[in-house]
């Protein structure tokens, strides 16, 4: 899309969509989450249980929350999700052991369930209202790039907080501020994007059932199921392993011959913040220019990038085991970049095959599949990491998914050929 054309799409609502993603990703704790949990005495297996429990809870709530958002109102769904996040942040800040952390993880999962797919559905519905449907990948890619810019700024601020405060725990309290701002922002979204049921309240139950039936019919279509399964697999993989980049960063920081006189936690805080800043600037550009990648390799982009992400994880683990920390970190970062190329492209692909009225429900189905996979991967990763180390855990999980992806692709190809 030309610069002139895209400038016409940048109205007030475009900036609100972008600001939402920017504020949502000001999660100051993200850069230190694994380090925080390890500091509190949790093993990698216990961390895996926490992650898996969150994903299972999201799994329970995922599709119902999407259908509820489509039927009763997306703005209300988003606002409820952010209050759930805020409650979880406060519990993390006040707690220091496994069971309170489990409660915080579950409440955080509730927020995820009511948020996932909802905002994407609003964006796609807005594009339909404006008759800009042909700009799905580009428009969503640009708004998503602001989410990555938010993550970049978040990492810098978090690094400074840890550097001056000397504690990982305080970052949870500071994370409440941008989430309250996002609640206010969502209130200003136009009523048309709320997607309330277009019937009287006495008929809302019927509308709920119609929405759910249409959703089931849609995901039973092979081409839609193929897209959402591919998107879910890589997203689940990154979600399960992404925080384990932090121990890799710590090894790299030990090689940096500056600030040797200050406490190691403070030095870690500063440099981890800087590293995440660079990562999220790169992922921001990846999202912004995803449409160019899609236009050149539209037919094969999903499968190629899926294998590339898993291959990067395998090499990161191999380099980690051989104490090549910097190369291991670079390979790990490629998984982040790969996901942010894939996300706008596959979201656009789904939107092209699904009616906007049930898009939130379909994207929630993708998220449901993602949570199922994430729960399993998180448990496996934690157990293997406790027994054999993070490097081998990366190799085992990434290698398994790489192999499974090739097998499934060949099975699908054979089935397709037989049906024809």
Backbone torsions as a table, in degrees:
resi	resn	phi	psi	omega
1	UNK	NA	139.0	-178.5
2	UNK	-70.8	158.4	179.2
3	UNK	-62.7	-38.1	-178.9
4	UNK	-64.3	-45.5	-179.8
5	UNK	-63.7	-44.5	-177.1
6	UNK	-66.6	-30.8	178.3
7	UNK	-62.9	-27.6	178.1
8	UNK	-72.3	-24.9	179.8
9	UNK	-82.0	-14.0	-175.8
10	UNK	-86.0	69.0	174.5
11	UNK	-91.1	-170.4	-176.1
12	UNK	-60.1	-39.3	-177.6
13	UNK	-68.2	-32.2	175.2
14	UNK	-58.6	-44.0	-178.8
15	UNK	-70.9	-30.2	175.0
16	UNK	-68.1	-44.0	176.2
17	UNK	-57.6	-44.2	-178.6
18	UNK	-66.6	-41.9	-179.9
19	UNK	-64.5	-36.0	177.5
20	UNK	-57.9	-50.9	-179.6
21	UNK	-64.6	-37.5	179.4
22	UNK	-61.7	-49.5	-178.5
23	UNK	-69.1	-38.0	-179.7
24	UNK	-59.0	-34.6	-176.5
25	UNK	-92.2	9.0	171.0
26	UNK	-83.6	59.2	176.2
27	UNK	-98.0	93.3	-171.4
28	UNK	-65.1	-19.9	-178.5
29	UNK	-79.5	-19.6	-173.5
30	UNK	-53.5	-40.0	-174.4
31	UNK	-69.6	-14.0	-173.8
32	UNK	-132.4	16.8	-169.4
33	UNK	-62.7	-50.6	179.2
34	UNK	-63.1	-43.3	-179.8
35	UNK	-62.1	-38.9	177.9
36	UNK	-62.3	-46.7	-178.2
37	UNK	-67.8	-39.7	177.5
38	UNK	-65.3	-39.8	178.6
39	UNK	-61.1	-31.2	179.2
40	UNK	-81.3	3.0	174.2
41	UNK	94.7	10.7	-179.8
42	UNK	-83.4	142.9	174.6
43	UNK	-82.7	167.2	177.7
44	UNK	-64.7	-32.2	177.0
45	UNK	-66.0	-42.3	177.2
46	UNK	-64.7	-39.4	176.8
47	UNK	-62.9	-40.2	176.7
48	UNK	-61.3	-38.8	177.9
49	UNK	-64.6	-42.2	178.5
50	UNK	-61.5	-47.3	179.7
51	UNK	-62.3	-45.0	-178.7
52	UNK	-64.6	-40.3	179.1
53	UNK	-61.9	-41.7	176.9
54	UNK	-61.0	-44.7	-177.7
55	UNK	-67.0	-38.1	178.5
56	UNK	-64.9	-40.4	178.6
57	UNK	-65.9	-41.2	174.5
58	UNK	-59.9	-40.9	-179.8
59	UNK	-56.9	-42.6	-179.4
60	UNK	-64.3	-38.4	-172.8
61	UNK	-96.2	-11.2	-166.1
62	UNK	-58.5	-65.8	-176.0
63	UNK	-65.9	-44.2	176.2
64	UNK	-55.8	-39.7	-179.6
65	UNK	-66.7	-36.7	178.2
66	UNK	-66.9	-43.0	178.9
67	UNK	-66.5	-39.5	177.2
68	UNK	-62.0	-42.4	179.1
69	UNK	-62.6	-44.0	179.3
70	UNK	-65.4	-32.6	-172.7
71	UNK	-90.0	-43.3	-170.9
72	UNK	-107.9	-11.6	176.2
73	UNK	134.8	124.6	-176.6
74	UNK	-78.7	-35.3	179.8
75	UNK	-61.1	-45.2	179.0
76	UNK	-62.0	-38.7	179.0
77	UNK	-62.9	-44.9	-179.8
78	UNK	-65.3	-43.9	-178.7
79	UNK	-62.7	-42.4	177.9
80	UNK	-61.7	-38.5	-178.8
81	UNK	-64.1	-39.5	-177.9
82	UNK	-71.6	-31.7	174.0
83	UNK	-67.9	-34.4	175.6
84	UNK	-63.7	-43.8	177.3
85	UNK	-57.5	-46.7	-176.1
86	UNK	-61.2	-41.8	177.7
87	UNK	-61.1	-41.3	179.9
88	UNK	-65.5	-38.6	178.4
89	UNK	-59.5	-43.0	-177.8
90	UNK	-65.1	-40.3	178.4
91	UNK	-64.4	-43.1	176.7
92	UNK	-58.9	-41.3	-177.8
93	UNK	-65.6	-36.7	-174.6
94	UNK	-89.9	-12.0	-170.5
95	UNK	-110.0	171.1	-179.9
96	UNK	-155.4	20.6	-178.2
97	UNK	-143.3	174.4	-170.4
98	UNK	-60.8	-49.8	-170.5
99	UNK	-68.0	-45.0	173.8
100	UNK	-62.1	-35.3	176.9
101	UNK	-63.6	-37.7	177.5
102	UNK	-61.1	-43.4	177.3
103	UNK	-61.2	-44.1	179.4
104	UNK	-62.7	-40.5	178.5
105	UNK	-62.4	-41.2	-178.7
106	UNK	-67.3	-42.1	178.7
107	UNK	-66.3	-38.9	175.4
108	UNK	-61.5	-40.7	177.8
109	UNK	-62.1	-37.1	176.5
110	UNK	-61.6	-42.1	176.5
111	UNK	-61.7	-42.8	178.5
112	UNK	-61.1	-41.7	-177.2
113	UNK	-63.1	-40.5	-178.5
114	UNK	-81.7	-15.3	179.3
115	UNK	-93.3	-38.8	-170.1
116	UNK	-60.6	128.9	178.0
117	UNK	83.3	-24.0	-174.7
118	UNK	-65.9	-49.2	-177.1
119	UNK	-70.6	-36.5	175.9
120	UNK	-60.8	-41.1	178.5
121	UNK	-61.3	-38.4	178.3
122	UNK	-65.4	-41.3	179.3
123	UNK	-62.7	-48.0	-177.9
124	UNK	-65.6	-36.2	177.3
125	UNK	-66.8	-37.8	178.3
126	UNK	-64.4	-41.4	178.3
127	UNK	-63.8	-35.7	177.4
128	UNK	-67.5	-41.4	178.2
129	UNK	-59.3	-37.9	-178.2
130	UNK	-89.4	-1.9	-177.4
131	UNK	60.2	42.5	177.5
132	UNK	-113.7	29.1	-174.2
133	UNK	-59.1	-28.2	-178.0
134	UNK	-71.7	-5.5	-178.1
135	UNK	-107.0	19.7	-173.6
136	UNK	-54.3	-54.8	-175.2
137	UNK	-63.9	-45.1	-176.6
138	UNK	-66.9	-46.9	-176.9
139	UNK	-64.8	-49.3	179.9
140	UNK	-65.6	-37.0	178.3
141	UNK	-61.1	-40.2	179.0
142	UNK	-69.5	-42.5	178.6
143	UNK	-66.6	-37.5	178.4
144	UNK	-66.1	-31.2	179.1
145	UNK	-61.7	-29.3	176.8
146	UNK	-71.7	-28.9	173.2
147	UNK	-61.5	-42.5	-179.9
148	UNK	-69.0	-34.2	174.7
149	UNK	-64.6	-37.3	175.8
150	UNK	-62.2	-41.5	177.4
151	UNK	-63.7	-37.5	179.4
152	UNK	-64.3	-48.8	178.6
153	UNK	-64.5	-39.3	179.6
154	UNK	-57.5	-42.3	-177.5
155	UNK	-66.1	-37.9	178.3
156	UNK	-65.9	-48.4	179.9
157	UNK	-61.9	-43.3	179.8
158	UNK	-61.8	-41.6	178.2
159	UNK	-60.1	-41.3	179.3
160	UNK	-68.5	-38.1	178.0
161	UNK	-60.8	-47.5	-179.3
162	UNK	-67.1	-38.0	-178.9
163	UNK	-62.3	-43.4	-176.8
164	UNK	-87.8	-29.1	-177.8
165	UNK	-89.9	-30.8	179.8
166	UNK	76.5	13.5	-177.7
167	UNK	-139.3	140.5	175.4
168	UNK	-76.9	-23.2	-169.1
169	UNK	-68.7	-34.8	-174.3
170	UNK	-66.3	-21.3	-177.4
171	UNK	-64.3	-25.1	178.3
172	UNK	-66.8	-39.5	-178.7
173	UNK	-67.4	-41.6	179.1
174	UNK	-65.1	-25.7	-179.1
175	UNK	-68.8	-17.2	179.5
176	UNK	-65.2	-35.2	-172.4
177	UNK	-60.6	-56.2	-179.8
178	UNK	-63.4	-27.1	-180.0
179	UNK	-73.2	-34.5	173.0
180	UNK	-65.7	-38.7	177.1
181	UNK	-62.9	-36.2	179.9
182	UNK	-68.6	-34.3	175.7
183	UNK	-59.5	-44.3	178.7
184	UNK	-63.5	-42.1	-180.0
185	UNK	-61.2	-44.8	-177.9
186	UNK	-62.2	-34.0	176.9
187	UNK	-59.1	-27.8	-176.6
188	UNK	-86.2	-4.5	178.5
189	UNK	-63.7	145.6	179.6
190	UNK	-62.2	149.1	-177.1
191	UNK	-61.2	-29.7	-177.8
192	UNK	-60.6	-26.0	-177.9
193	UNK	-84.9	-8.7	-179.6
194	UNK	-71.1	-24.2	179.4
195	UNK	53.0	51.8	174.7
196	UNK	-70.0	161.4	177.3
197	UNK	-61.3	136.2	-176.0
198	UNK	-90.3	36.9	178.4
199	UNK	-139.1	170.4	177.5
200	UNK	-66.4	159.1	-176.4
201	UNK	-57.5	-31.8	179.8
202	UNK	-66.6	-17.8	-178.5
203	UNK	-102.2	2.8	-175.7
204	UNK	-64.7	-34.0	177.7
205	UNK	-62.0	-39.9	177.6
206	UNK	-64.7	-42.3	179.5
207	UNK	-63.7	-37.3	176.9
208	UNK	-58.9	-46.8	-178.4
209	UNK	-65.8	-39.6	178.7
210	UNK	-62.9	-43.7	178.9
211	UNK	-60.4	-44.5	-178.0
212	UNK	-66.1	-41.0	178.7
213	UNK	-63.6	-43.9	178.3
214	UNK	-62.4	-36.7	178.1
215	UNK	-63.7	-44.7	179.4
216	UNK	-62.3	-43.0	179.7
217	UNK	-62.0	-37.9	-176.8
218	UNK	-68.9	-48.1	-175.7
219	UNK	-72.5	-12.6	175.7
220	UNK	-79.0	-10.7	176.1
221	UNK	-74.5	129.7	-171.7
222	UNK	-59.3	-44.5	-175.5
223	UNK	-66.6	-34.1	177.2
224	UNK	-71.0	-44.6	179.8
225	UNK	-61.3	-37.6	179.5
226	UNK	-63.6	-42.3	-179.3
227	UNK	-66.1	-49.1	-174.9
228	UNK	-70.5	-28.9	178.4
229	UNK	-71.4	-38.3	177.3
230	UNK	-65.7	-44.2	179.2
231	UNK	-63.4	-42.4	-176.7
232	UNK	-66.3	-38.3	-174.7
233	UNK	-63.6	-48.6	-178.7
234	UNK	-71.1	-39.4	179.1
235	UNK	-63.5	-39.4	178.4
236	UNK	-65.2	-40.9	179.0
237	UNK	-59.0	-50.3	-179.8
238	UNK	-65.8	-40.4	-179.3
239	UNK	-61.5	-36.0	-178.5
240	UNK	-74.1	-33.0	-172.3
241	UNK	-108.6	-12.6	-165.2
242	UNK	-58.8	-37.5	-177.2
243	UNK	-73.5	-16.2	179.1
244	UNK	-76.2	-1.1	171.7
245	UNK	-69.0	-21.7	-177.0
246	UNK	-64.1	-45.3	174.3
247	UNK	-62.0	-32.2	175.6
248	UNK	-63.9	-43.2	178.0
249	UNK	-60.1	-40.2	-179.2
250	UNK	-61.0	-40.5	177.7
251	UNK	-64.0	-39.2	178.5
252	UNK	-66.0	-40.7	-179.0
253	UNK	-61.8	-33.8	178.6
254	UNK	-62.9	-20.8	179.0
255	UNK	-85.3	-11.3	-175.6
256	UNK	-84.7	116.1	-173.0
257	UNK	-87.5	45.4	176.4
258	UNK	-133.0	160.2	-179.5
259	UNK	53.1	38.8	-176.9
260	UNK	-73.8	-14.5	-175.8
261	UNK	-88.9	-11.4	-178.4
262	UNK	-93.2	166.4	-179.9
263	UNK	-59.6	144.6	-176.4
264	UNK	-63.0	-38.3	179.7
265	UNK	-62.5	-39.5	178.8
266	UNK	-68.1	-41.0	177.6
267	UNK	-64.1	-42.5	177.0
268	UNK	-59.2	-44.4	-179.0
269	UNK	-58.4	-45.4	-177.7
270	UNK	-66.2	-49.3	-174.5
271	UNK	-76.8	-32.9	174.7
272	UNK	-63.5	-40.0	175.8
273	UNK	-59.4	-42.8	179.1
274	UNK	-66.1	-41.4	-179.6
275	UNK	-64.4	-44.7	177.9
276	UNK	-63.6	-35.5	177.7
277	UNK	-57.6	-47.1	179.5
278	UNK	-64.1	-43.5	-179.3
279	UNK	-58.2	-47.0	-174.4
280	UNK	-77.1	-24.0	170.6
281	UNK	-65.7	-42.4	178.1
282	UNK	-64.0	-43.3	-179.9
283	UNK	-69.4	-27.9	175.8
284	UNK	-63.6	-46.0	177.3
285	UNK	-65.3	-35.8	179.0
286	UNK	-60.9	-44.1	178.5
287	UNK	-66.8	-40.1	-176.0
288	UNK	-64.4	-36.5	-175.2
289	UNK	-106.9	16.1	179.2
290	UNK	-60.7	-33.5	-177.6
291	UNK	-63.5	-30.1	178.5
292	UNK	-70.3	-38.1	176.2
293	UNK	-64.9	-42.7	-178.7
294	UNK	-63.0	-38.5	-176.9
295	UNK	-67.9	-23.7	-177.6
296	UNK	-93.6	-29.8	-174.0
297	UNK	-133.7	46.5	-170.7
298	UNK	-61.5	-39.5	-174.0
299	UNK	-73.9	-32.3	-172.6
300	UNK	-113.4	-2.6	-170.2
301	UNK	-60.8	-37.8	-176.9
302	UNK	-63.4	-48.7	-176.9
303	UNK	-71.2	-43.2	-178.4
304	UNK	-62.0	-47.5	-178.3
305	UNK	-69.6	-29.0	176.8
306	UNK	-62.5	-49.4	179.1
307	UNK	-66.3	-37.0	-179.6
308	UNK	-61.7	-42.6	-179.8
309	UNK	-62.1	-44.3	179.7
310	UNK	-68.3	-37.7	178.4
311	UNK	-63.2	-40.3	178.4
312	UNK	-61.6	-39.2	177.9
313	UNK	-65.5	-39.4	177.7
314	UNK	-60.8	-48.5	-178.6
315	UNK	-66.7	-35.0	176.8
316	UNK	-60.6	-43.2	178.6
317	UNK	-65.5	-41.5	178.8
318	UNK	-62.1	-46.8	179.8
319	UNK	-65.6	-35.6	177.8
320	UNK	-63.0	-44.9	180.0
321	UNK	-62.9	-28.0	179.6
322	UNK	-96.2	14.0	176.7
323	UNK	59.3	28.4	173.3
324	UNK	-94.5	73.3	-167.6
325	UNK	-61.0	-43.8	-175.3
326	UNK	-65.5	-45.0	179.7
327	UNK	-67.1	-36.5	176.6
328	UNK	-60.9	-42.3	179.3
329	UNK	-64.7	-42.5	179.4
330	UNK	-61.0	-44.7	179.2
331	UNK	-62.8	-39.1	178.7
332	UNK	-63.6	-42.0	179.9
333	UNK	-61.4	-33.3	179.3
334	UNK	-61.7	-29.4	176.7
335	UNK	-65.9	-42.1	177.0
336	UNK	-60.5	-48.4	-178.5
337	UNK	-62.4	-42.6	-179.2
338	UNK	-60.3	-42.6	179.6
339	UNK	-62.2	-36.6	-176.9
340	UNK	-82.9	-9.7	166.0
341	UNK	-81.7	-42.2	-176.5
342	UNK	-68.9	-40.9	-169.1
343	UNK	-58.6	-53.5	179.4
344	UNK	-63.2	-36.9	-177.8
345	UNK	-64.5	-50.9	-176.4
346	UNK	-72.4	-30.5	174.0
347	UNK	-64.0	-41.9	176.4
348	UNK	-63.4	-40.4	178.4
349	UNK	-61.2	-44.3	178.7
350	UNK	-62.3	-46.1	-178.1
351	UNK	-61.6	-28.8	179.7
352	UNK	-71.4	-19.8	-174.6
353	UNK	-112.2	1.9	-173.1
354	UNK	-131.7	140.0	174.7
355	UNK	-66.3	139.7	-176.1
356	UNK	-63.0	-25.4	-178.7
357	UNK	-62.9	-27.5	-179.0
358	UNK	-119.4	14.6	-176.9
359	UNK	-62.5	-41.3	178.8
360	UNK	-59.1	-40.3	-180.0
361	UNK	-65.3	-40.8	-179.2
362	UNK	-68.7	-43.6	177.6
363	UNK	-63.6	-34.1	175.7
364	UNK	-66.1	-33.4	175.2
365	UNK	-63.8	-39.9	174.8
366	UNK	-60.4	-44.7	179.7
367	UNK	-65.1	-35.5	176.6
368	UNK	-60.8	-47.2	177.8
369	UNK	-61.6	-39.1	179.0
370	UNK	-62.5	-41.9	-178.1
371	UNK	-68.2	-36.3	177.0
372	UNK	-60.9	-47.3	-178.6
373	UNK	-67.2	-42.6	-179.1
374	UNK	-60.5	-42.0	-179.2
375	UNK	-58.8	-46.7	178.8
376	UNK	-64.7	-44.6	-178.8
377	UNK	-65.7	-38.6	-179.7
378	UNK	-62.5	-42.8	178.3
379	UNK	-65.0	-47.1	-179.5
380	UNK	-61.6	-45.2	-177.9
381	UNK	-61.4	-44.8	-178.7
382	UNK	-63.7	-44.0	-179.3
383	UNK	-65.1	-45.5	-179.9
384	UNK	-66.0	-38.8	179.2
385	UNK	-63.9	-39.0	177.2
386	UNK	-65.4	-38.1	-175.7
387	UNK	-83.3	-37.3	-171.0
388	UNK	-129.7	-5.4	178.6
389	UNK	103.4	161.3	-177.0
390	UNK	-63.7	-37.9	-178.2
391	UNK	-59.6	-50.2	-180.0
392	UNK	-66.8	-33.4	177.5
393	UNK	-63.0	-40.3	176.1
394	UNK	-63.0	-43.6	-178.6
395	UNK	-64.6	-46.0	-176.3
396	UNK	-65.1	-51.3	-176.9
397	UNK	-66.0	-46.9	-178.4
398	UNK	-65.8	-42.2	-179.9
399	UNK	-64.7	-39.7	177.8
400	UNK	-61.7	-46.5	-178.7
401	UNK	-67.6	-36.1	177.2
402	UNK	-60.6	-46.6	-179.2
403	UNK	-66.0	-45.0	-179.4
404	UNK	-61.9	-39.4	-179.2
405	UNK	-62.7	-41.7	178.5
406	UNK	-65.4	-43.6	-179.7
407	UNK	-62.1	-47.1	-178.7
408	UNK	-63.8	-40.0	179.4
409	UNK	-60.8	-42.0	179.9
410	UNK	-69.2	-37.4	177.6
411	UNK	-64.8	-43.8	180.0
412	UNK	-63.2	-39.5	-179.2
413	UNK	-64.2	-43.6	179.1
414	UNK	-63.8	-44.1	179.8
415	UNK	-61.2	-42.2	180.0
416	UNK	-62.7	-42.5	-178.7
417	UNK	-65.1	-37.2	-179.7
418	UNK	-69.2	-38.3	-178.6
419	UNK	-69.1	-27.3	179.4
420	UNK	-82.0	NA	NA
